[in-house]
């Protein structure tokens, strides 16, 4: 998911980072395929709760194949062990979900490791120093996907971009209608879930790409 050159002078266009709904059974693989085929997606995060590793792996495997076929990074939420078992492209760690060093040791040098930093500049700098591949700030808006204990400010993205080359992800209630200021503030990736899966996923991905193009113009 790295998106910056060594000089940091050129910042590529903001990219989409899809996060799964909690229910990824049934027809969800078909929905994921439709979403991924509707426009470029940089990464897909597999996020399920309350399942043992065996059950989670069984649900993840067809989704992992869909992503691999389309060159989309497959990131596992929270579980280093599940990411290792699946041979996933990386893991996303919330605060308290494990250490960057442990993830790096178990998943290898090429793994993409992301860290939730809420609105904390200190946590983001610390994650970068520990070897994370990206940091995630949020929530920027109220979210129907999860409780928003922390609210992030747009100037946190701008501050991060002015100092660091490490990519930053914006998350939390982001929609095609409200993402423009988030992109303008400096988000390298938009992490989105409900705005895609609560309706027509293919149409939503296309609307996000239209919004990204408009913000760039």
C-alpha positions as CSV (number, residue, x, y, z in Angstrom):
1,X,0.0,0.0,0.0
2,X,3.0,2.3,0.0
3,X,2.2,5.3,-2.2
4,X,5.0,7.8,-1.9
5,X,8.3,8.1,-3.7
6,X,11.5,8.5,-1.8
7,X,11.7,12.2,-2.2
8,X,8.1,12.8,-1.0
9,X,7.7,15.5,-3.6
10,X,4.8,13.8,-5.5
11,X,1.8,12.6,-3.8
12,X,-0.3,10.1,-5.9
13,X,-4.0,10.2,-6.0
14,X,-6.0,9.1,-3.0
15,X,-7.0,5.5,-3.1
16,X,-9.8,3.3,-1.8
17,X,-9.3,0.9,1.1
18,X,-12.4,-1.3,1.6
19,X,-13.3,-2.7,5.0
20,X,-15.6,-5.7,5.1
21,X,-18.9,-5.7,6.9
22,X,-19.0,-8.1,9.9
23,X,-21.1,-10.6,7.8
24,X,-19.0,-11.9,5.0
25,X,-20.9,-15.1,4.4
26,X,-23.5,-16.0,1.9
27,X,-23.4,-13.9,-1.2
28,X,-20.7,-11.6,0.1
29,X,-17.9,-12.9,-2.2
30,X,-20.0,-11.9,-5.2
31,X,-20.5,-8.5,-3.7
32,X,-16.8,-8.1,-3.1
33,X,-16.1,-9.1,-6.7
34,X,-18.6,-6.5,-8.0
35,X,-17.0,-3.8,-5.8
36,X,-13.4,-4.6,-6.9
37,X,-14.4,-4.7,-10.5
38,X,-16.1,-1.3,-10.3
39,X,-12.9,0.7,-10.0
40,X,-9.4,0.6,-8.6
41,X,-9.2,-0.6,-5.0
42,X,-5.8,-0.6,-3.2
43,X,-6.7,-2.9,-0.3
44,X,-9.4,-4.9,1.4
45,X,-9.5,-5.4,5.1
46,X,-11.1,-8.6,6.4
47,X,-12.9,-7.6,9.7
48,X,-15.0,-10.1,11.5
49,X,-15.7,-10.4,15.2
50,X,-16.5,-13.3,17.6
51,X,-15.3,-16.2,15.4
52,X,-12.6,-18.7,16.1
53,X,-9.6,-18.7,13.8
54,X,-10.8,-21.8,11.9
55,X,-14.2,-20.3,11.1
56,X,-12.7,-16.9,10.2
57,X,-10.2,-18.6,7.9
58,X,-12.9,-20.5,6.0
59,X,-14.8,-17.2,5.4
60,X,-11.6,-15.4,4.4
61,X,-10.1,-17.8,1.9
62,X,-12.5,-17.1,-1.0
63,X,-12.2,-13.4,-0.4
64,X,-8.4,-13.7,-0.3
65,X,-8.5,-15.4,-3.8
66,X,-10.7,-12.6,-5.2
67,X,-8.3,-10.0,-4.0
68,X,-5.2,-11.9,-5.2
69,X,-6.7,-12.3,-8.7
70,X,-7.1,-8.5,-8.8
71,X,-3.8,-7.4,-7.2
72,X,-5.7,-6.0,-4.2
73,X,-3.8,-6.1,-0.9
74,X,-5.6,-8.4,1.6
75,X,-5.3,-7.1,5.2
76,X,-6.5,-8.9,8.3
77,X,-8.0,-6.8,11.1
78,X,-6.5,-7.3,14.5
79,X,-5.3,-10.9,14.3
80,X,-1.6,-11.5,13.5
81,X,-2.2,-15.2,13.9
82,X,-5.0,-15.2,11.2
83,X,-2.9,-13.1,8.9
84,X,-0.1,-15.6,9.2
85,X,-2.4,-18.6,8.7
86,X,-3.9,-17.1,5.5
87,X,-0.6,-15.8,4.1
88,X,-2.3,-12.4,4.0
89,X,-0.6,-9.3,2.7
90,X,-0.7,-7.7,6.1
91,X,-2.5,-6.9,9.3
92,X,-4.2,-3.9,10.8
93,X,-3.6,-3.4,14.5
94,X,-5.9,-1.4,16.7
95,X,-4.7,0.0,20.0
96,X,-4.1,-3.1,22.2
97,X,-4.3,-5.6,19.3
98,X,-0.7,-6.5,19.2
99,X,2.7,-4.9,18.6
100,X,4.2,-3.9,15.3
101,X,7.4,-5.8,16.2
102,X,5.5,-9.0,16.8
103,X,3.6,-8.6,13.5
104,X,6.8,-7.9,11.6
105,X,8.6,-10.9,13.1
106,X,5.7,-13.3,12.4
107,X,4.6,-12.0,9.0
108,X,7.9,-11.0,7.5
109,X,9.6,-7.9,6.0
110,X,7.1,-7.6,3.1
111,X,4.0,-7.5,5.2
112,X,1.9,-4.4,5.3
113,X,1.3,-3.4,8.9
114,X,-1.1,-0.6,9.7
115,X,-1.9,0.9,13.1
116,X,-5.0,2.7,14.4
117,X,-3.9,6.1,15.8
118,X,-7.3,7.7,16.4
119,X,-6.4,11.5,16.5
120,X,-3.1,11.0,18.3
121,X,-0.1,12.5,16.6
122,X,2.1,10.9,19.3
123,X,0.7,7.4,18.6
124,X,1.2,7.9,14.8
125,X,4.8,9.0,15.2
126,X,5.4,6.1,17.6
127,X,3.9,3.6,15.1
128,X,6.1,5.0,12.3
129,X,9.2,4.7,14.5
130,X,8.3,1.1,15.3
131,X,8.1,0.2,11.6
132,X,4.4,0.5,10.6
133,X,3.7,0.8,6.9
134,X,0.8,3.1,7.4
135,X,-1.1,4.9,10.1
136,X,-4.9,5.4,10.3
137,X,-6.6,8.4,11.7
138,X,-10.3,8.6,12.6
139,X,-13.2,8.7,13.0
140,X,-13.7,11.8,10.9
141,X,-17.5,11.5,10.8
142,X,-20.1,9.5,12.8
143,X,-20.0,5.9,11.6
144,X,-22.7,3.2,11.5
145,X,-20.1,0.5,11.3
146,X,-18.6,0.9,14.8
147,X,-18.9,3.1,17.8
148,X,-16.8,6.3,17.3
149,X,-15.0,6.8,20.6
150,X,-12.5,9.1,19.0
151,X,-13.0,12.0,16.6
152,X,-10.2,13.1,14.3
153,X,-9.5,16.5,12.9
154,X,-8.7,17.3,9.3
155,X,-5.6,19.3,10.3
156,X,-4.1,16.1,11.7
157,X,-3.9,14.8,8.1
158,X,-2.4,18.0,6.9
159,X,0.2,18.0,9.7
160,X,1.1,14.4,9.0
161,X,1.6,15.1,5.2
162,X,3.7,18.1,5.9
163,X,6.3,16.1,7.9
164,X,6.1,12.4,7.1
165,X,6.3,10.2,4.0
166,X,4.5,7.3,5.6
167,X,1.0,6.9,4.1
168,X,-2.0,7.8,6.2
169,X,-5.5,6.4,6.0
170,X,-8.6,8.3,6.9
171,X,-11.5,6.2,8.4
172,X,-14.8,6.7,10.0
173,X,-18.2,7.6,8.4
174,X,-16.6,8.6,5.1
175,X,-18.9,8.8,2.1
176,X,-18.7,10.0,-1.5
177,X,-20.5,13.2,-0.4
178,X,-18.2,14.1,2.5
179,X,-14.8,12.8,1.4
180,X,-13.6,15.8,-0.5
181,X,-12.3,17.8,2.5
182,X,-10.6,14.6,3.8
183,X,-8.8,14.1,0.5
184,X,-7.8,17.8,0.3
185,X,-6.5,17.6,3.9
186,X,-4.0,14.9,2.9
187,X,-5.5,11.4,3.2
188,X,-3.6,8.9,1.0
189,X,-6.3,6.3,1.5
190,X,-10.0,6.4,2.3
191,X,-11.0,3.5,4.5
192,X,-14.7,2.9,3.8
193,X,-17.2,0.2,4.8
194,X,-20.9,1.2,5.4
195,X,-20.9,3.7,2.5
196,X,-20.2,0.8,0.2
197,X,-21.9,-2.3,1.7
198,X,-25.1,-0.6,2.9
199,X,-26.2,-0.2,-0.7
200,X,-25.1,-1.0,-4.3
201,X,-21.4,-1.7,-3.8
202,X,-20.4,-1.2,-7.4
203,X,-22.3,2.1,-7.7
204,X,-20.7,3.3,-4.4
205,X,-17.2,2.5,-5.6
206,X,-17.8,4.4,-8.8
207,X,-19.2,7.4,-6.8
208,X,-16.0,7.4,-4.6
209,X,-13.8,7.5,-7.7
210,X,-15.8,10.4,-9.1
211,X,-15.4,12.2,-5.8
212,X,-11.7,11.5,-5.7
213,X,-11.3,12.9,-9.2
214,X,-13.4,16.0,-8.3
215,X,-11.2,16.6,-5.2
216,X,-8.1,16.4,-7.4
217,X,-9.4,18.8,-10.0
